[in-house]
Amino acid sequence: MEILTNSERETEAAGAAFSAKLPDGTVVAMYGELGAGKTAFVRGMARGMGLDCRVNSPTFTIVNEYLGERTLLHFDMYRLKSADELWDIGWDDYLERGAVCAVEWSENVADAFSGDEISVRIDKLGESARRITIEGGGF
């Protein structure tokens, strides 16, 4: 599936529509350069999951937890050098919680994925235009 957006607001709306269909326990591996809109997409995901919370990048904390009727775990792997570091912080424990896991900078921890994840790639097409490509999980 491919979605074209022309603003941060549209990228958030795409994330909301996407997450409304996601079953709990889904891992979303996100790819895109710095400033592509990954966090904006996750903000939309939270809204689409019915979560009323402030969503920001967990670059320094590695993971932010957004709790409500559903749970969204928002990871930022920018600072990690390998999947081993992800396992060291308890990746398997997070997976066992059955929450939706949105993982920014997934390329840094590719070995941690089982192949069942949904891939979301966000490409900058211009100042605010983005192409969002979603693959896997029936998308």
Secondary structure, DSSP 8 states (H G I E B T S, - for coil): -EEEESSHHHHHHHHHHHHTT--TT-EEEEE--TTSSHHHHHHHHHHHTT--S-----TTTSEEEEESSSEEEEEE-TT--SHHHHHHTTHHHHHHTT-EEEEETGGGGGGG--S-SEEEEEEE-SSS-EEEEEESTT-
